[in-house]
Amino acid sequence: MSVVIPTRNRPELVLRAVGSALAQTLRELEVVVVVDGPDPATREALAGIDDTRVRVVELEESGGAPNARNAGVQNADGEWTAFLDDDDEWLPEKLATQIALAALSPYSLPIVSSRLYMRTPRADVVLPRRLPGADEQPTEYLTVRRGVFHGDGFLQTSTILARTELLRRVPFTVGLRRLQELDWSLRCLEHEGVGLVYADEPLVIWHADENRKRISADAPWEQSIEWLKESRTRVTPRAYAALAMSVVASMAATSKSPRVFADLLGEAVKHGRPGPIDYLTYAQVWLLPPGFRRAVRDRVRGQATAG
């Protein structure tokens, strides 16, 4: 079993992540920490770890998180590889639970994920809100909303475990600033034998610190629209409309351009199959301030968790 942790300039955080990997009940593992470019402070911090299961790969220059993950996979010796972002952590049973699920999976190349705790300064929220239905099309699970202010399907990097063979066959897209997990999973799902498997219990703590800039926190909206069009053949028409009118729209709306509004809506209608919630979502993404939408979304998530 291999664990890949990309990191850059966050020595305190990566030590927490490495510690949670080494504390797994599944003991036979290696932890490949990929330092994304020159970073003396992180090198020094990692040198203090007294555990032979930790290997450090230092890249000569920074290439971004997707490139660092790919480098880690190339250096992985395990049959299975799991990803852990440097600012997240795992609960002790994470890998053991996922390996057991993989063994029971009907897929030869399963993507094994789990629920997680999204930890903010205000509360812990369990995501995803629901798991895929027995006959649910996976691209629709990951994209189609059942509520105007929130989605249901979810796949976060620190929850992913897959065969190393699959990760080498389908690497992360280098240069993609947002939607990295979604892009990777959609491309994987095109391959025979690939399917999504989820652990019902939360096994990851996703530290969504609102005061800390995350590696993928920003991206030009133009890139997101280009990605959308390139992904058209990978999803159902229903999923394509949802992608365009919620996920990509939330980024494109920052342009405040009537032309972009009309063009993206036209793309969704021409090549997708929008539902009523998609139209409502599209309207609120463009018309309501992001802060208000975020507050409503968090309130809905909190009520769902409390219930």
N, C-alpha and C positions, 0 to 999 in steps of 0.2 A: 504494500500500500504506500502510495506517495502522496504527500501534501505539498502543494505549491502556494507560496505566499509572496506576491510581488510587493515591493516596498520602496519608498524613497523619502528621505528627510523626515521620518517619523519614528525615531528609535524607541521612544517610550511605548508607542502604540504597538509596534511590531513585536516587542518583547512580550506584551500581553497576548497577542495572537499566537506566537510560537508556544507560549506556555500552555494555552488551551489545547493546542494540537498535541503536545507532549503528554498532557494529562488525560488523553483518550483511554478508555477501557480497552480498546483494541491497541495492543502494545507494539505489534510488529509493523512499524511504519518508518518512513523517512520523511523529514521535513526539509524541502528544498526552498530556501529563501532566496528570491531573486532581487538583488539590489539594482534598481533601475538607474544606473549611471553613477558617477563618482559621488561618494557619500561617506566621508570619514567617520562621522558621528555614528551612523548606523553600523558600519564595519566594526567599530570599537565596541558598541553595545552587544552585537552578536557574538563577538569573540569571547565574551564573558559567560556564554552558555556552556555548561559542562555536561553535554549529552552528545554521544557519538551519532545519534540519529539525525542531527541537524547538519545540513550541508548548505554552504553559502555560495551562490553564483553571482559574481559581480559583472555587470555589463559595462562596456567601455563608455557608452553614452546612453542618455535617456531616450527610450523609444516609446514610452507610454505603457499603461497597464496591460493592454492586449498583447503587445510585443513581449513584455516581461512574463506574462502567463505562458505564452508559446515557448519561450526559452526555458521556463521551468519544466514544461511537459517534455521537451527534448532531452532534458537532463534527468527525467524521472526513470527509476528502475522498476517501479511497481506495476502490476497488472492493472490496477485501478489508480486513478488520480482524483484527488479532491482539491478544490480551490478554497482559499481563505484570504479575504482582503485584510490588509494589515491593521485596519481600524475596527475589525469585527472579532468575535470570539465564538468558540464552539462550546456546547455543553458536553460533558464527558462521554455520553453514550452515542454521540452523533455518528461516528464512523461505523461502529458495531451495528447500530440500527440500520443504516443504509446498506451495508454489505449483506445483512440478512434479507432485506427487501430485494436486493439485486438477485440473490440466489433464488427467490421465489417468483421473480418476474417472468412473464411470457416472452420478453424481448431478449434477443441475443446481445444487443447493444443498448441497454437501458440508460437513460439519463435519470439519476436518482436525486430527488430534491427533498425538501421538508418544509414544514412551516417554520417560522422564526418569530422571535420577539423583536419588533422595531422599538428600540429604546430611545426616547427623547427626554429632554429635561423635564417634561411634564407628565409622561406616562409611558407604560409599556403597552404596545398594541400587537396582537397576534395576526400575522399575515402568512399566506393568503387567507382571505375571508372564507373561502371554500376550496375544496379539492376537485379535480376533474371528475365529471360524471363517467359512468361505465362506458358509454358509447359516444362521449363528447369528442368532437374533432379537436385535436390538440392545439392547432393554430387559433381556433376560435376561443378555446379556454384561456389562452394567454392574452387575448386582445379584446374580446367582446365584453362590453360593460352591461351590468344589470342595474346600475344606478347612475344618475347624472354626475354625481360628484366623486365617484370612486369606481375602481375596477375590482374584479374578483380574482382573476388568475394572476399568478405572480411567480417569477423565477429570479432569484437573486444569486449573484456569483458565489457567495460564501456557503450556499446550500448545495452546490453542484458536486456530484460525484459521478464519474463515468469511466469507462475503460480507456486506458491510455491510448490504445489503438484508435479509438474514435477521435480522441482529442488531437492526435497527430494527423488523422485523415481530414478533420475539419478544425483548423486552427481559428483562433479569434481574429477578427478583421483589424489589422493594424491601421491606426489613423482614425478609427471611428470613435468619436468623443462621447456619444450617448448611445443607448439602446444596445450595448455590447452583448448582454446576456440574451436578449430577444433575438438579435441578429444571428448569434451563434446557434441558438436552439432551433430557429427556423431552418437554417442550413443543414443542421444535423437531421432534422425530421424528414428531409428529402431522401435519406439513405435507408436502405432496407434493413430491418431489424431494430430500428431505433424507436423508442417510445418513452413517454414520461411516466415516472413512478414517484409518488410522494409519500413521505412519512407523515402520519397524521399529527404527531406531536411536534412542538417547536424544539429545534435542536441547535439553533444558531441565535446569537444576540447580535443584531444589526444596530450598531451605535450610530443613529441618525442625529448626530450633534448638529443642531441648527446654527451654531456659531462657528463651525469648522468647515472650511471649504473641502469638498470631496473631489477626488481626482476627476470624476466625470460630471461635475456640477454644471458645466456650461458647454455649449456647442453652438455653432452657427446654424440657424434654422434652415439655411439653404442645403446644408449637408443632409439634414433629416429628410427633406423632401426628395432629394436624390436617392437616399437609401430606400424610402418608401417605394418609389417607382421601380427600383432594382429588385425589390422583394415581392413584386406583384404576383409572380408565378409560384411563389412558395406558400401562398395562403389562399384560403377560400375567398370568394367575393364578399361574404359576410365579414370575415376577419379583415379584409382589405379596407372596407369602409370604416370599420372601427379604428383601425390603425390611423387612417388619414384624419378622421374627425375627432379623435381624442388624443392619442399619443403624440402624433406629429403636429396636430393643430395647437397643442399647448406650447410648443416651441415656436411654431410659425406665427402665432398671435403676437409675439414680441415685436414683429416687424411693423405692426399697426398699419398694414398696407391693404387697402380695399382690393387691389389687384391680386395679392396673395390670397386673401380671403376667398375671392371668386374662383381663382384657379385651383386651389386645393379642394374646395367644395365640388367643382366640376370633375376633378380627378376621382373623387370618392363616388360620385353618382355614375360616372361613365364606366368605371372599371370595378365598382364594388356594388354591394347590396345593402344600403343603409337602412336601419330601423329607426323607429321614433326616438329612442334614447340617443342614437347617434346625432340626430338633428338637434335635440335639446342640448347635448353635450357640446356640440360645435358652437351653438349660440352662446352658451355661458362661458366657454373658453375665450371667445373673442370679446364678449361684452363686459364680463365681470373682472374686477381687479384680482390679480393672482393671490394677494394676501387674504382677500375675502373667501376665495375658492378654497384656499388651503385651510382656513379656519373651519369652514363648513365640512370639508372632507375629514379633518381630524376629529370633529365632533361626531360625525357619523361613525367613524371607525371606533371611537371610544365607546359609543352606545352599543355597537355590535359586540365589542369585547366584554362589556359589562353584562350584556344579556347572555 
